[in-house]
Amino acid sequence: MSLNKILIANRGEIACRIIKTAKRLGIKTVAIYSDFDKDSLHTQMADEAYHIGGSATKDSYLCMDKILQVAKTSGADAVHPGYGFLSENAQFARDCAKANIIFIGPPVAAIEAMGSKSAAKEIMQKAGVPLVQGYHGDNQTPEFLKQKAVEIGFPVLLKASAGGGGKGMRIVENEANFLEQLSSCQREALSSFGDDNILIEKYLTKPRHVEIQVFADKHEHQVHLFERDCSIQRRHQKVIEEAPAPNIPDAVRNKLGAVAIQAAKAIGYEGAGTVEFLYDIDNRFYFMEMNTRLQVEHPVTEMITGVDLVEWQILVAAGEPLPLQQHEIQANGHAFEVRIYAEDPSHDFLPAIGKIQHLQFPRVNDHVRIDSGIVEGDTIGIFYDPMIAKLIVWDQNRTRALSRLNRALEDCKIAGLTTNIDFLKAIAGNASFKATALDTGFIERESTRLFQAPVSAEPQTIILASLFLMLKRSSTHQKQIINHDANSPWSMNNGWRLNKKNYHPLVFVEERGDEHLQHEVMVHFCHQGFDMEYAQQSFHVEGHLDAHDQLNFNINGYQSHVHAVQIAYQLTLFSATQKFIFNLPILDNEQDAHDESKLTAPMPGAIIKVFAKAGDKVNAGDALLIMEAMKMEHTITAPFAGTVVEVFFSQGEQVAEGIELIELEADIEK
């Protein structure tokens, strides 16, 4: 049996990824899209695209009936769910079967078996797969769960039974905080998965997150494609993945693969799946969960094995046997994947919303791969995950692959909103990361090195910003006089002034974190280039701009180039380690100080709980309300002791970024 047309029940990067393989195999593709995604890349890449509903996922990508109707209308004979959304929804797989549409994923029974983390652990325990100590039963009363946590011993990890992707997870350090953390975990689990059941595990203090890629066909053949290390995480969500996992003895590595296949056999698995383990410092490992879908980090496995996992998914769904047996699958070299997000690591990784004004990725080749559903001009909104792209690199060993990663990150240029690129550079250049000192607490442990305060631009950077502006103005002037008399003094572009020196003062403001630093540069026109004065230093500068926003320069005899982008009144200079943002023209930095009595929304979202009301007396640090954005909770707390004057929103209401939520009046000391 062969597949002729596949509907991709997903969006963005993974939809584009599936479309690429389907096209290579000669299979037609059908995309679906929400209001927000009308002009998205995946709709343009597919052979056909159908509107599915509103921007919210509940109105579009989670509407099973609508998706199946599109499949019937388009004549698709299979549905690929990608990851997230309906990829692990047993009812959707069941409905596909009823409609005689192939679900490119595992059997319904396997999805159901692994869909509940609690049920999965019971199955694995019977199959002899090692488990970490914990509770995953049906009794969900808060006091009972608290007692179980006490019996297991703190710290414990609370996890949404139906969860994934780090949603609905909390580390509880002691008994006093248990009920509060449980309540928060249950709310997030219900919001993300429609199920607030929680399981409890003993929290290992320095574990690694190691997972095995497994594959099985309909002919009772199972293989694994080696392991990935996914230990570098924030909020239990993966940041950097690599394959193979470093510093694992061969005997343990072989046992991990064997146990993963054992787990797949225990549930009669078919298709692509990932068996995830906690790997402790004593080389012991414990089953954590099995994801019955393709993983976000699957490209690193593809890079070291040469296998197209999406192609294998399609072949298995069509009833074909696995193309390779276990002994034929070889691991070659080392690969890294980093997830480039629109988010602000310096502000607790808050997602960033806005338009991508400039987007440049490194050149793709045998060593560098980009998986993305975003193009320049796209907007990152509040409805979906803010991932911009996945950057994947490969080389013959870990050291060389890490060098590739560092260079590729330098070549990622994004302007218009905040990204985590500089944070990824900090990890890739971190000494402990280079030395493979990996565990899930890495980011917290290395925080002082990874979250260093933004560095103010050095004099050379200020001079480069000035050179860029002068060259831009010169270019603009030249365009304006093309139709004028070239011999006219008004057409001269050398700064000539009657009875005055040929100088030009530049004043602009640098954004450095939450600070704004004013810079003043005096520019003198020369026959070749400019002489510039800044901070009591003198510089002779020459340069030119090419068509790709590259500023080629010579400063006092030193030649090099940087990437520079001007968007309206903002200039961005990209260095190897960070980007510098300058506002043009001079901004008024005598603005009124921030009024702390007005508590504002850090980003667009929804109010999910309100604790305060007008007239309440509060202490500094008291929780006033909780808002949710992109399925993450953010608690708004009182910055000082005082009285609540007014609460402007109630539970369930949507709020825009920067809008005032609560007005607070400070206590007056007597």
N, C-alpha and C positions, 0 to 999 in steps of 0.2 A: 504494500500500500504506500502511496506517496501523497504528500500534502501539496495542494495547489494554491491555496490562499489562506493566510493566517491573519486573524485580527489580534492586534496587540492591545490588551486591556490595561494600558498604563500610559505614561506620559514621559516627557523629558528624556534624560540621558539613557535610561534603560530601553525605552521605546526605540530610540535611534539605534542603539546597540543591536537590538533584535532585527530591526529592518535591514541593517547592513548585511548580516549573515543570511537572512532570507533572500535578499536580492542576489547574493553570490550563489545561492543554491537554485536560483531561477523560480523562487516562490513569490507570488504577489502578496502585498501587505495592505492591511486596512488599519487606519488610525482612528482613534476617537479623541474628542477634545471638549473641554469645558469652555464657558464664556471667556475665561482668562487666557486660555491657550489657543484662541482662534488662529493666531498667526505664528504659533510655535514651530520650531524646527521639525519636530516629529510629524506634524501634519503635512509639511511640505515634502518630506522624504518618502512618505508612504505613497502607494499607488492611488489610494482613496482615503478620504477622511470624513468622518461624520460627527456632527455636533451631538453631544450627549447630555448637556444640561448646564446648570449654574456652576459658578466657580468653586463653591464649597464642595469638598469630596463627597459628602452625603448626597449632593444633588447631581453628581456626575460619575466619578470613577468608582464609586461604591454602589451604583445602581445596577444590580445584576440583571433585572428584567430589560432595561434599556440596552445594555451591552449585548445581551443575547439576541434582542430584536435586530440590532445592527448587524450582528453576525449572520442572521438569517437573510436580512435584506441584501447584504453584500455578497452572499454566497460563500462566505468563509467556511472552510471545513475544519478549522482548528482555532483555538484561542490560546495565546501565550500571555500569562498574567504578569510577567516580569517579577519584580519583588515589591513588597509592600502591598497596599490596597487589598485586592482579592486573591493574592497569590497563595495564601494558606487558608482560604475560606472553603471548608468542606462542602457547604451548601452550594457554592458557586460551581465547584467541580461536579457535584451531583446534578445540578441543573443543566450543565453542559452535556453530560451524558444523556439526559432525558431528551435533549434537543438534537441528539445525534451529531454533536460537535465535539471534537477531540479536545480535551483539556491537556495542554502541554505541561504536565506536572505529575506528581505521584498519584496513586489510587486514593479514593476517598477515605478508605480505612486507615491508610498511612497518615493522611493529613489529620484525621480525627485522633489517632493514637498519639501524635506528637503535638497536636494543637493545644493541649493542656499540659503545661510543664509538670503539674502534679501527676497526671496519668502517665506521662512519659517516663517519669522517674520510677514509677511502679513497674512498668514494662521492662525497663532497663535493669532494674534490680533483679527481676526474675530471670533475665537473660544473662546475668552474671557480669554486667557492666559496672565498674566501680562508681559509687556515688558518694558525695560529700554529705556529712551529717545534716539532717534538716527535718522539716515537717511539711508535707504536701497533701494533707487530708481535706475532708469536706467541712469540718467544723470551722467556721469563719467568724465566730463571735470574738470581739476584741479582747476580752479578758482571757479567753482560752488561748488565743494566739500569743498573748503576752506571756502566759504561763509556759507555753512551749518554747518561747524565746529564752526565758530564764533557764529552762532545762537544758537547752542547747548550749547556752553560754554566750555572752556578748563578747565582741561585736557580732551582730547577725545582719544578713542581707534580706530585705523584703523584695519580692519580685512578683509582678503581675503574672498570674498563672497562664493567661492567654497572651502574654506580652512578647515584646521583641524590640530591638533597636534602642534599648536603654530606657524606654518609656515605662513608668510605673515601677521604678526601682529606687530603694532607699537603703543606705547603710545606717544602722542604729547602733550607737556606741554604748548605750546604757539603758537601764529599765525606765528611768525617769522620762526619757524622750520617746518611748515606744509608741504609746497611743497616738500622740500627735503625728509622728512619722507614718504610722499605719493609716491614719485618716487621709493624709496627703497622698500616700501611695494608692489607696483605693480610689480616690477621686480621679487621679490621673489615669489609672487603669480603666476605669469606667468610661472616661472621655475618649481614650485612645482605642480601646478594644471592645467596649460595650459589655465588659465583664470585670467585676471588682474583686474576684477571688484572688487571694494572695497566698504565696508559699514562703516559707522561711528556710534559709540555709545558714550554716555556720560560715561566717565571713573569714576567708583566708587572708592574712594580712599582706602577703607579698606574692600572690599567684600570678602566673602568666596566663593569657588567654590564647590557647592553641586549638585550632580547628582542623578537621580532616575533610577534604572534598571527596565525597563518595558518588558513585554512579551505578545504577542497576538497570537492566533491561527486562523485557517480558519473558525472557528465556532462562531466567534464574542465574544470570551472570552478574556478579558484583565485582567492582574494582574500586580502589581509592587512587586519587591523584595527588598524594602527598599532603603535607600540612602547610598551614599559614599561621604566622604569629600576628595576633591582633591585640597586643597588650597595651599599646599606646592609645589611651581612651580619655575622654572628658565626658562627664555625666553618663558614664557607662556606654558611650557611643564611640565607635572606632574613629581614630584620626589618621593613623598610619598603619598599613598592613605590609607584611613581607612574606616571601616564600623563597626557599624553605625556612622554617623556624630555626634560628641559630642556637647553637650550644645545647642540642639535644642528642644524647648518645644514640648510636644506631640501633641498639637493642630496644631502647624505649621508643624510638621512632617507628620501628617495625611493629611493636606491640600496639602503639596508637592506631596504626593503619588497620591491624587485625581486629581490634576492638570496634573500630568504626564500622567495618564491614559486618561484624557480629551484630551491631545495633541495627543496621539496615536490614539484615536478614530477619531479625526479630519481629519486624513489622511488615514483611513482604514488600519491601520498598521497590519503586521503579522511578527512573529519572535521576535528576541532579538533586543532591542533598548535602547538607553540611552537619557533621557531628562535632559539637563544640565541647571542649574540655577546659577545666581549670587545672593548670600544671603547676605543682608546688615545688618549693626549693629543694625537696628531697627526691626529685625525679618521679614522684607519684602523680597520677592524674586522675581526675574525677569527672564523670559525665555531667554536663551542665544542661544542654538542650540539643534538640535536632531541628534545624530549619529545613522545612520541606519545600525548598525553592532555590533559585539561583541567589547567590550572595552578592552584595555590592562589590566586595573585594575579589570576585572571581577572576578578574584580569591577571592578577599576579600568578595564579595557577596556570592560566593560559600561556603566560610568558615563559614559564620554566618548563612546560611540557609540550608546547606547540600544538595543543589541542584547543579547538573551538568548542567551548562547552555548550553554547547555544545550538550549534550544529548537532551535537550529540543529543541534546534535548529533543530536537525535531526528529532525528532518526529514531530514537527510542519511542517517541509518541506515535510514530508511523509503523511501529512493530518491528523495526530493524534490530539486529543484534548489535551489541557494543562493537565499535570498530577495532578496538585493541583489547588484548588480554593483559592481565596484571604485569606479567614479565616483559611485555612490550612497551610499557609506559615508563619513560625515563625522565628524570629531573635534570635539567641543564641550567647552570648558572644561578643567578639570584635576581629577584625582582622586588620592587617597592611600589606601593600605591599610596598616594596622599589624596585626601578629599578637600578640594578647594571650596570653601563656604563663604557666603556673604554673611559675615558675623564679626563681632568685635571681641576678640579674646581678652582684651584689657578690661572689659565690662562684663565679666562672667559669661562670655560667649553669646551675648544677646544677638539674635539674628538682625541683619541689616536689610532694610527695605529701600528700594529705589531702582533707578535706571542704570544699566551698565553703559556708561558713555564711551568707554574705550576698552577693547578686549584684544589681547594678543597672547597667543600660546606659543610655546617652543615648537620648532620644526619637527614634524612627525617623521620617524625613520625606524629602523630595526631596533633601536635602543629606547625610543621614546614614543609613547602612545597617549592620546587624549581621548577620553570618553566624555562627551558633553551633549546636552540638548539645548545649550544656550549660545546665542550669537550676540554680537555687539548691537546695542539698541534695545535688547530685551529688558524687561522689568522683573525684579525679584519682588514678589508680593507676599501677602500674609497667609495665603491659602495652602502652600505646599512647602516641602523641605527646601531650605535655601542653598542647596548644593549647586555650585556653578559648573564644576567639572571634576573628573578624576584624572590625575596625572600619574601615569605608570611608566616606570623605567626598568630596564634590564641590562645586565652585563654579566661577565663570566664569573665574578665572585662578589661578595657583599661589599667589600671596600670599593671596588670599581663602580658597582651599582649605586652606592651612596654618593660618590663623586658625580655620577650622572644626575642623580636627584637634585643635588645642590645647584648644579648648573641649569637644569631645567626649571627649577623654581625661580632662579634669577631671570629667566627668559619669560616668565609669566607677568604680564603687565595689564592690570585692571584698574580702571579709574571710574569714578562716579559714585561708588559706595565703598564701605569698609569691608575688607576681606581678611581671612586668616593666613594669607601668604607669608607675611613676615614671621608669624608664629610658627608656621611649618619650617621656615628657614632656620629658626632658632632650634627646633628639635633636630633637624637634619645635621646641624653643626654642633650639637651638644656632645661633649666628651663621653658622657655615660651612655648615650645612644650609640655612639660609634663603638664603644667597648661592649655593646650588647648587654648592658645592665638593665634588662627589660622586666617590667611587671606592670600590673594595672594601676599601681600608684605612682607611676613614673612622673606624670605631669605635676602632681601635687608635691612630690619629693624634690623635683628640679625647678619648682616654681620661681625661685629667686633668680635663676638664670634664664628661664624662658619668658618671664613677664617683666623684663627690665623696662624702666621708664624710657619713653621716646628720647632719642638723642637729638639735640639741637643741630641744625645744619652747620657744617663747618664753613669757614670763609670761602673755600673753593666752590662749595655747593651754591652759596649765595651769588658768587660771581657767575656761575653757570646759569642760574635763574635769570640774572641780569642780561647775560649774553643772549639767551633765548628770546627775551622780550625785545631786545634791540633788533635782532634778526627778523623777528616777526613783524615789528613795526616797519622795518626797512622794506620787507617783502610787500606789506600792505601799501606802503607809499609808492613802490614801484608799479604796482597794479593800477593805482589811481592815476598815474601820470603817463600811462602807455599812449594815450591819445593826445597828449600835450606836446608842446615844443620841447624837444630834448635839450635845446640850448638855453632854455629859459632858466633863470635863477631859481624859479619855483620848483623846477624839476631836480634840483641838486639834492643829493641824499647823503651829504657828508657833515651835517650839523652846522653848516656855515651860518653865522649871524653877523649882521652889520653892527660894528662897534662893540661886539661882545665876544667873549671866549666861547669856543664851540664845545660846551659841556651840556650834559643832560642829567638832572637828578632823578633817581628812581627811588620810590618808597613803596614797599609792599610788606605784607604780613605773613609770617609762617605759622601754620597750625602745628602745634606740638602737643599731642594729647588734648587736654582741656585748656592749654595755654595758647596765647596768641603773642608772638614775638615780632616786633617791628624792626625792619632792616632798611637802612638808607645807604645807597650806593651812588657815587658820583661818576658819571661816564663822560669821557673825553673822546671825541672822534679823532681817528688817525687816518693816514693814507692807507694803511693796512690794519684793519681791525679797530680795537678800542683800547684806551688806557682807562682803568677803573680803580677807584679808591674806595676801600671799605675797611672799617675797623682799624684805621691807621696803617693799612697795608696797601701797596700798589701792585697792580697786575696788568700785564699786557695780554690782551685776549684777541684771538681770531677764531673764526669758525663758520660753519654753514649747516643748514638743516636739509635733510634729504626727504624724500617723499614718504618715508615710513616713520616719521616722527623721531628720527635719530638725530641727536645734536652732536656733530663732530667738532671738536674744539682743540685749541692749542693755548694753554695758559703758561706764560713764562717759559715756553719751550717744551712743556709737557703735553703730549698729544694723547687723546683717547676719545671715547664717545659715551653718551648716556642716552636713555630714552626719555623724551619729554613730551607731555601732552597738555594743551591748553583747552579747557572747556569753559566757555563764557569768561567769567572773571576768576577762574581758578587754574593754577598751573601745577602740574604734578611732575616731579623729577624722580625717576626710578634709579636707585643705586643697587649694588649687588646684595645688600643686606636689608634695605628698607626703602620706603618711598617718602618723599618730602612734598608737602602740599603748601602752596603759597597762594594767598588771596590777593586779587588785583581788582581795582586799585586799592589804596590804603583803606583799611576798615577802621571804623570808630572803635578803638579799644578802651574808650572811657564809658562803656555801657554800664548801666546800673548793675550792681552786684546781683547775683541770682537770689531771688526771693524764696528762701527755704520754707516760708509759710504756705507756699503753693506747691503741693506735691503733684507731679505730672506723670503721665504714662510714658515709660521708657521706649515704647514701641506700640504699634497697633495691636489690638487684641480684644479679649472679652473679660468682663468682670465675673468671676465665678464665686466669690465669697466676700461679704462685707462684714467687718467686725465692729466698726465704729459708727456712731451717729452724732448728730449735732448736740453739743453740750457735754460730751464725754470728756473726762479728764484722762490723759494718757501720759505715759513715761517714755523717755527716749528709748527707741528700739522696739516698742510695742507694735505688733502687727495691726495694720489698719484695714487692709483689704488684700485680696489675692486676685491677680489677673492672669489669664492664660493666653499665650501667643505661640503659635506653631507647636501646640501640644506640650508646652513647657509652662510650669507655674512660676510666677514672679510675685514675691510678697512685698508690698509697699509698707514700709515701717516709719514710725515717727522719728524725725531727726533730732527732736528735743522734747522735753516735757512741756505740756501745754493743754489747751482746750480745743476740741474740734469745733470749728465755726460752722462748716457746712460740708456735707458729702454730696457730690454732684451726680453720682451714678449709683445704680442699684444692680444687684445680681442679675446676670444674663445680658446686660447691655454691652454693645460694642463701643470701643473707644479708639480714637485716632492718636498717633504718636504726638507727644508734647502737650496733649490737652490736660487741663487741670482736673485732678480727681478729687482732692480733698483740700480744704483750707484749714490751716492749723494756727492757732494763736499761742505764742510762747508765754509761759508763766513769767511774771515780773517779780524779780527778787526784791524783797523788802529789807 
